[in-house]
Amino acid sequence: MVFHAVLNGPPSPPVHLRIDGDVVHDVRTDQQTWQQILKKMLSGGAHPGITVSRSGFEALLKGMVDEESVYVLEEGGKGIADIDVAANSVFVLGDHIGLPWKVEAFALRRGQKVSLGKRPYLAASCITVLNYLLDKRENLL
């Protein structure tokens, strides 16, 4: 699994972090370890399985859209249980404010809105729930 994060905040956006779960090593799941690794990466350092570039969300999605299905997680979307999720899917998540409307519109031109249910979740929890649902569909649980 590959995790992408596009950071648009100061001081010099955009920053694209790519974390390849098959390659990354020497990491624990605690916040302090990831804080140290990300500080090092954003300062120009290196870590196996993690890359940093200056590409934005649109460029990232354009590079993926030929192969994968795009799903924008939003509370009002179609229930994920009712969708046949492709094996190589891209899930787009915003923060507690949501995606900027231009970014959301760009993503929706390539995909559809989906929901994890009627309750709102933090983005970190959404990733956990998605992993669980996808593992369950692939009979990995």
TORBA-222603 format. One record per residue: x, y, z of N, C-alpha, C, CB in turn. Coordinates in steps of 0.2 Angstrom, whole numbers, plus 2048, in hexadecimal, padded with zeros to 3 digits. Glycine has a CB too. Example, Ala and Ser with C-alpha at 12.3 -4.5 7.8 and 13.67 -1.06 7.14 Angstrom:
8427E482783E7EA8278427F08278397EA82D8407F58238447FB8248408008278467FD81D
//
This chain:
8047FA8008008008008048068007FB80080680280B7FC8068117FC8028177FF8088137F580481B80380182180680482780380182180E7FF82C8018028327FE7FE8378037FF8337F780283D80480084280880284980480284380F7FE84D8028008537FF7FE8598057FB8557F980485C80680486180C80486880880A8618107FE86C8097FE8738067FF87880B7F787380380187781180287D81680988081580187A81D80A88581881188981881688481B81088F81C81C88581981F88B81681F88B80E82588D81982088580B82188580481D87F80182888480281688080081287B7FE81387A7F680B87C7FF8118757F380E86F7F681486A7F780986B7F18138667FC8188607FD81485A7FD81C8618048178557F981484F7F88188497FB81384D7F081684680081984180481683A80181884180B81B8367FF81982F7FD81C82A80181B82E7F581882680481A82180981881A80681882281081D81680481C80F80181C80A80782180E7FB81780780981780380E81B7FC80D81080181081C7FA8078207F48058277F680681E7F27FE8297FC8068317FE80683380180D83280280182E80581083080881683280481C82A80D81883780582083980182583C80682B83E7FC82383D80383084080683683B80B83984680983583480A83982F80E83B82B80B84082B81283682980E84582480C84A81D81084882680C85181880E84C81281284A81181784F80C80D84B81681985381581F85881682585581981E85E81382A85781383185581A83485580E83685881E83385A82583685A82983385582883486182982D85382D82A84E82B82D84782C82284D82582E84682383183F82483883F81B83083E82483B84582684284582D84384382484584C83183F84683983F84483A83E83D83D83B84983783983A83883783383683C82F83483083283083F83082D84482B83184B82C82684682D83384C83283885283283E85182E83A85483A84184B82F84784A82B84584A82384A84382D84084782183E84881A83D84F81883884381983985381B83885981983E85E81983285C81E84385C81D84986081D84E85D81884C85F82484C85981485085780E85485081085685C80D85284D81585584681785284181385584581E85483B81485283581184F82F81585783280C84B82B81384982581784682081284382781D84881A81384581580E83E81580E84880E81083B81580883481480683081B80783181080B83482080883082780983482C80483082A81083082F8008328347FB82E83B7FC8328327F48328407FB82F8477FB83084A7F483284B80182A84D7F282B8517EC8278577ED82884D7E682785C7E88238627E881D8627E38288687E581A85C7E281485C7DE80E85D7E28148557DA80985F7DF8038617E27FE85B7E18008677E07F885C7E47F38577E47F08557DD7ED8597E87EF85A7D97ED8597D27F28557CE7EC8607CE7F88567CE7FE8537CB7FE84B7CD8048567CC7FD84B7D47FD8447D77F78407D47FD8447DE7F18437D47EB83F7D27EC83D7CB7E58437D47EE8427C77EE8417BF7F383B7BE7F18477BC7F883A7C27FD8357C17FA82E7C38038367C57F582E7C77F28287C97EC8267C67F18287D07E882A7C37E18297C17E08247BB7DE8307BE7E58237B77E581E7B27E48177B47EB81E7AD7E78167BA7E780F7BC7E280E7C27ED80D7BF7E08137C67DC8117CC7D58157CC7E08147D27D18137D07CB8167D17CC81B7D77C58117D37C88217D67C98267DB7C38277DF7CB82D7D87C38277E67BE8277EB7BF82D7EF7BD8217EE7BB8327F07BC8387F47B78367FA7B983E7F17BB8358007B78348067B383A8097BC83180C7AD8398097A983F80C7A283C80F7A78448067A083F81479A83C81879483B81479984181E79384080F78D83F80B78E83A80578B8468097938378047948337FE79182C7FF79C8317FE7918287F978E8227F979181D7FE78E81F7F178E81980179181480679681080278B81080979C80F8067A180B80379F8048027A780C80779B8018067997FA8067957F98007947F980C7927FE7FC78E7FD7F67937FE7F07898027F67997FF7F179D8007EB7A27FA7EA7A18077EC7A37F87E47A97F37E37AF7F77E27A77EF7DC7B37F87E77B97FB7E77BE7F87E37BC7FD7EE7C27FB7DE7C77F87DA7CD7F77DF7C97FD7D57D17F27DC7D77F07E07DC7F57E17DA7EA7DD7DD7F97DC7E27FF7DD7DE8057DD7E77FF7D77DB8077E37D780D7E37DB8127E77D180B7E77D88197E57DB81F7E97D68217ED7DE8247E37D78227F37D28257F87D582C7FA7D18217FE7D08317F97D28387FA7CF83A8007D083D7F47D383D8057D083F80C7D284680D7D283A8117CE84A8107D08508127D18518197CA8558107D185681C7D28578237CB8598277D785D8257CB85B82D7C585C8307C186282D7C685E8377C48668297C086B8257BE86981E7C58718247C186481C7BF8618157C48638107B88638137C386180A7C78628047C58698027C685D7FF7CA86D7FF7C88737FC7C48727F67CF8777FA7BF8767F47BA8747EF7BD8737E87B587A7EE7C38767E77C68757E07C986E7E07CB87A7DF7CC86C7E67D08667E67CA8607E67D48657ED7C58617E97BF85C7E97BC85B7E27BA85E7EE7BB8617DF7B88617D87BD85D7D47B78687D67C385E7D47C885B7D07C88547D17D085E7D17C88517D77C884A7D97C18477D77C98497E17BC84B7D77B58487D57B58477CE7B084C7D87B884B7CA7B884A7C37BB8437C17BC8507BF7BF8407C57C283A7C47BF8347C87CA83B7C57BB8367CD7B88317D17B18327D47BD82F7D77B08307DA7AA8317DD7AA8317E57A582B7DB7A58347E87A58357EF7A382E7F27A083A7F17A682C7F87A48267FB7A58288037A98207FA7A18248077A082680E7A281F8127998288107A48208177A681A81C7A08188207AC81B82079B81D82079581C82479282382679681882A78D82282B78A82982D78E82D83278382783079382A83579682D83A79D83083779982884079E8368397A58398377AB83683B7A58418387B08368377B683383A7BC8388397B882C8377C183883D7C783B83B7CB8388367CC83B8427CF83B8327D283982C7D683282E7D683E8287DA8338337DE82D8357DA8278377E282F83C7D48288397CF82283B7CC8208347CA82483F7CB82482F7C98228297CE81D8257C78288247D481F8267D981A8237D98138267E081D8247D881382D7D880D8307D180982E7D780E8387CC80C82E7C580982B7C68078247BF80E82C7C980B8207CA8098197CE8028187CD80E8157D480281C7D87FC81C7D47F681E7DE7FE8207D07F78237CC7F18267C77EF8217C97F382C7C47F381E7BF7F18197C27EE8137BB7F78177C77F18107CB7EE80A7CE7E780C7D07F38087D17E78127D37E08147CE7DB8157D77E181B7C87DD8177C27D88187C07D68117BD7DC81C7C07DB80C7BD7D98067C27D48027BD7DF8017C87D58047CD7D08017CF7CA8057D47D48007CA7C980A7CA7C380E7D17C28127C97BD80A7D47C88147DA7C88177D97C881F7DE7CE8167D37C88217D17C88287CE7C282A7CC7CE82A
//
